[in-house]
């Protein structure tokens, strides 16, 4: 073996090492994503907490701390401001934000809850028996509450004079007490929040008269994942990892509901296991288990259904001239394969 050969082999080995080292470092560096839910960490969001704690995030090489939110109306604002990279919340307020702020280039990249949980709840022993009877009444909700954000769409669908409604803007923990104490005629929100919170205050399901928006001509998509097109361009692999991990977390929680609540309890020590176990099941039944999801898997979005949601939102908020297109509002480019989205 000549000195020249040794030199060439040494140089080749050095070159290979130099090329391999950056690849290895890149492969090991976790994808960092700032993520927020739209509300407190409860049973309906146990899937995200479980995925963070049980190794699913690590499996996807993901570093993504789970943060609580303060209403679906707040999520697109925080995403557009750069406070978070990815957010989860009701899709209709996101669509409204897209219409009002097209320059922010927000886009939905997945829908994990196929059915909208938005509703208005009144007392079953009270005089309000149908939505039209809400006219002239007082409703309580936080300003960023998803049910309140969408109420104008609901009001238009059922023929309520929106100007006749008096709103009580309250902190989230005061919403349900307003109805229990008869200080408000009704409350808006997500059935996963209002229904269980009322039950915890002694107003069980039979004592609640719930007007689900979807039962009155609004078969909207529920909660989805929203980001910016800038983040899509800058960190596509991080986005793919985050969506895949949250999707896997949802399916894992569906198959292991008790374990998911245990993970929630481990993180949130004040978790009421009985209440949150029921809340998780309500979320599955009310929001996830549609015929479309059973047949096609999570994040199955069709253009006609999304278009109807966009059109209803735009009509209710007088945004028809600037409403986003389906292609602008949603992309399935970053979803995991269909097999990975099946329950």
C-alpha positions in Angstrom: 0.0 0.0 0.0 1.5 3.3 -1.1 1.7 6.5 0.8 -0.5 8.1 -1.9 -3.2 5.5 -1.3 -3.2 6.0 2.4 -3.4 9.7 1.8 -6.4 9.3 -0.5 -8.1 7.0 1.9 -7.5 9.3 4.8 -8.9 12.2 2.8 -11.9 10.2 1.8 -12.6 9.1 5.4 -12.3 12.7 6.5 -14.7 13.9 3.8 -17.2 11.2 4.7 -16.9 12.1 8.4 -17.4 15.7 7.7 -20.5 15.0 5.6 -22.0 12.5 8.0 -21.6 14.6 11.1 -24.0 17.4 10.1 -26.5 14.8 8.9 -26.3 13.0 12.3 -26.7 16.3 14.2 -29.6 17.4 12.0 -31.3 14.0 12.6 -30.9 14.3 16.3 -32.0 17.9 16.7 -35.6 17.9 17.8 -38.3 19.8 15.9 -39.3 22.7 18.2 -42.8 23.9 17.9 -44.8 26.3 20.1 -48.3 25.0 20.5 -51.5 26.1 22.2 -54.9 24.6 22.8 -57.9 27.0 22.9 -59.0 26.3 26.4 -57.9 24.8 29.7 -56.3 21.3 29.8 -59.3 19.0 30.4 -60.5 15.7 29.2 -61.2 16.7 25.6 -57.5 17.6 25.3 -56.1 14.7 27.2 -54.9 13.3 23.9 -52.4 16.2 23.6 -51.2 15.9 27.1 -50.8 12.1 26.8 -48.9 12.4 23.5 -46.5 14.9 25.2 -46.0 12.6 28.2 -46.1 9.0 26.9 -43.4 9.2 24.3 -45.3 10.0 21.1 -43.7 13.4 20.8 -40.3 11.9 21.3 -41.1 9.2 18.7 -41.6 12.0 16.2 -38.5 13.9 17.3 -40.7 16.7 18.6 -40.2 19.2 21.3 -43.6 20.8 21.7 -44.7 21.9 25.2 -48.5 21.9 25.5 -50.0 25.2 26.5 -53.6 26.0 27.6 -55.6 28.7 25.7 -58.2 31.3 26.4 -60.8 30.8 23.8 -61.1 29.9 20.1 -61.3 33.5 19.1 -57.9 34.1 20.7 -56.0 31.3 18.9 -55.7 32.9 15.5 -54.6 36.2 17.1 -51.8 34.4 19.0 -50.7 32.5 15.9 -50.7 35.6 13.7 -48.7 37.5 16.4 -46.1 34.8 16.5 -46.8 33.8 20.1 -47.3 30.3 19.0 -46.5 28.4 15.8 -49.4 26.0 15.9 -52.8 26.3 17.5 -55.9 24.1 18.1 -59.4 25.5 18.2 -62.8 25.9 16.6 -62.5 26.4 12.9 -65.2 29.1 12.4 -63.4 31.8 14.4 -60.3 30.9 12.5 -62.1 31.4 9.1 -63.4 34.7 10.3 -59.9 35.8 11.2 -58.6 34.7 7.8 -61.3 36.8 6.1 -60.6 39.9 8.2 -56.8 39.5 8.1 -55.8 37.9 4.8 -52.3 39.4 4.9 -51.6 37.2 8.0 -51.8 34.1 5.8 -53.2 31.7 8.4 -54.2 28.3 7.2 -55.8 25.2 8.7 -53.6 22.1 8.3 -55.7 19.4 10.0 -59.1 18.8 11.6 -59.0 16.4 14.6 -62.6 17.0 15.8 -64.9 16.6 12.8 -68.1 18.0 14.4 -68.5 21.5 16.0 -69.1 21.5 19.8 -70.6 25.0 19.7 -73.9 25.4 21.5 -76.1 27.6 23.6 -77.5 26.2 26.8 -80.5 27.3 28.9 -82.3 25.8 31.9 -84.5 22.9 31.1 -87.0 24.2 33.7 -87.0 27.6 32.1 -89.3 29.2 29.5 -86.9 29.0 26.5 -87.8 25.9 24.6 -86.4 26.8 21.1 -83.6 29.0 19.8 -85.9 31.7 18.5 -87.0 32.3 22.1 -83.5 33.6 22.9 -84.5 37.0 21.4 -84.4 39.7 24.0 -82.6 37.5 26.5 -79.2 37.8 28.3 -76.4 35.4 27.5 -73.2 35.0 29.4 -69.8 34.1 28.0 -66.2 35.2 27.8 -65.6 37.5 24.8 -63.2 35.0 23.1 -65.5 32.0 23.7 -66.0 29.9 20.6 -69.7 29.6 21.0 -70.1 33.3 21.4 -67.9 34.0 18.4 -70.1 31.8 16.2 -73.4 32.9 17.7 -74.1 35.5 14.9 -73.9 32.6 12.4 -76.3 30.6 14.5 -78.6 33.6 15.0 -78.8 34.2 11.3 -79.6 30.5 10.7 -82.5 30.4 13.1 -83.8 33.9 12.6 -82.8 35.6 15.9 -82.5 39.4 15.9 -78.9 39.7 17.0 -79.3 43.2 18.2 -81.9 42.0 20.8 -79.3 39.9 22.6 -77.7 41.3 25.7 -74.2 39.9 26.4 -72.6 39.5 29.8 -68.9 39.3 29.3 -67.5 37.1 32.1 -64.4 35.3 33.1 -64.4 31.6 32.0 -65.0 30.3 35.5 -68.0 32.5 36.0 -69.9 31.6 32.9 -71.7 28.5 34.2 -72.5 30.0 37.6 -74.4 32.8 35.8 -76.9 30.2 34.5 -77.0 28.2 37.7 -77.8 31.3 39.7 -80.3 32.5 37.1 -78.3 35.7 36.5 -78.3 34.9 32.8 -80.9 33.3 30.6 -78.3 31.2 28.7 -74.7 30.7 28.1 -72.7 29.9 24.9 -69.6 27.7 24.6 -68.5 24.2 23.7 -70.7 21.3 25.0 -67.5 19.7 26.3 -67.0 22.7 28.6 -70.4 24.0 29.5 -72.1 20.6 29.9 -69.6 19.1 32.3 -69.0 22.4 34.2 -72.8 22.8 34.7 -72.9 19.2 35.9 -70.1 19.9 38.4 -72.2 22.8 39.8 -75.2 20.5 40.3 -77.1 21.1 37.0 -76.9 17.6 35.5 -77.6 16.8 31.8 -81.4 16.5 32.2 -81.5 20.0 33.7 -79.8 21.5 30.6 -81.6 22.4 27.4 -78.8 22.4 24.8 -79.1 24.0 21.4 -76.3 22.5 19.4 -75.6 24.8 16.4 -75.1 21.8 14.1 -78.7 20.7 14.7 -80.0 24.0 13.2 -78.4 23.9 9.7 -74.8 24.5 10.6 -72.9 21.1 10.1 -69.6 22.8 10.5 -66.2 21.2 11.0 -65.1 21.4 14.7 -61.6 22.0 16.0 -58.6 22.1 13.8 -55.0 23.0 13.7 -54.0 26.4 12.4 -50.6 27.8 11.5 -49.1 30.4 9.2 -47.9 29.9 5.6 -44.6 31.4 6.8 -44.1 28.6 9.3 -45.2 26.0 6.6 -42.4 27.3 4.4 -39.7 27.6 7.1 -40.3 24.4 9.0 -42.3 21.9 7.0 -40.8 18.9 8.7 -41.6 20.3 12.1 -45.2 20.9 11.0 -45.5 17.3 9.7 -44.1 15.9 12.9 -46.5 18.0 15.0 -49.6 17.0 13.1 -48.5 13.3 13.0 -47.9 13.3 16.7 -51.2 15.0 17.7 -53.1 12.7 15.3 -51.4 9.6 16.8 -52.1 11.0 20.3 -55.8 11.4 19.5 -56.1 7.8 18.3 -54.1 6.5 21.3 -56.4 8.4 23.7 -59.5 7.0 21.9 -58.1 3.4 22.3 -56.7 4.1 25.9 -59.1 6.6 27.4 -58.4 5.8 31.1 -54.6 5.9 30.5 -55.0 9.3 28.8 -56.9 10.7 31.8 -54.1 9.3 34.0 -51.6 11.3 32.0 -53.8 14.4 32.3 -54.0 13.9 36.1 -50.2 13.5 36.3 -49.8 16.9 34.7 -52.8 18.7 36.2 -53.0 17.5 39.8 -56.4 19.1 40.4 -58.0 17.0 37.6 -61.3 15.5 38.7 -60.9 12.1 37.1 -64.6 11.2 37.0 -65.6 14.5 35.4 -62.7 14.5 32.9 -63.3 10.9 32.0 -66.8 11.8 31.1 -65.7 15.0 29.3 -63.3 13.0 27.2 -66.1 10.5 26.2 -68.4 13.4 25.4 -65.8 14.9 23.1 -65.4 11.6 21.3 -69.1 11.1 20.9 -70.1 14.7 20.1 -67.1 15.8 18.1 -65.0 13.0 16.7 -67.1 9.9 15.9 -68.8 11.0 12.7 -69.6 8.6 9.8 -66.9 10.4 7.8 -64.2 9.8 10.4 -65.2 6.2 10.8 -64.9 5.7 7.0 -62.1 8.0 6.1 -60.1 8.7 9.2 -59.3 12.0 11.0 -58.8 15.2 9.1 -61.1 14.2 6.2 -62.1 17.5 4.8 -64.3 17.9 1.7 -64.5 21.1 -0.3 -68.3 21.5 -0.4 -68.7 21.2 3.4 -65.8 23.6 4.1 -67.2 26.0 1.5 -70.6 26.0 3.2 -68.9 26.8 6.5 -66.9 29.7 4.9 -70.1 31.0 3.2 -72.1 31.0 6.4 -69.4 32.7 8.3 -68.9 35.4 5.6 -72.7 36.1 5.4 -73.1 36.4 9.2 -70.2 38.8 9.6 -70.6 40.7 6.3 -67.3 39.4 4.9 -68.6 38.0 1.6 -66.3 40.2 -0.5 -63.2 39.0 1.3 -63.9 35.5 2.3 -61.1 33.0 1.9 -61.3 30.2 -0.7 -61.2 26.6 0.3 -57.7 26.3 -1.1 -56.6 29.3 0.9 -58.2 28.2 4.1 -57.1 24.6 4.2 -54.3 22.3 3.0 -53.9 18.5 3.5 -50.2 18.7 2.4 -48.8 18.0 5.8 -51.2 15.3 7.0 -49.8 11.8 7.8 -51.0 9.0 5.5 -54.6 7.9 5.6 -53.7 4.6 7.4 -52.2 6.6 10.2 -55.4 8.6 10.6 -57.8 5.7 10.9 -59.4 5.0 14.3 
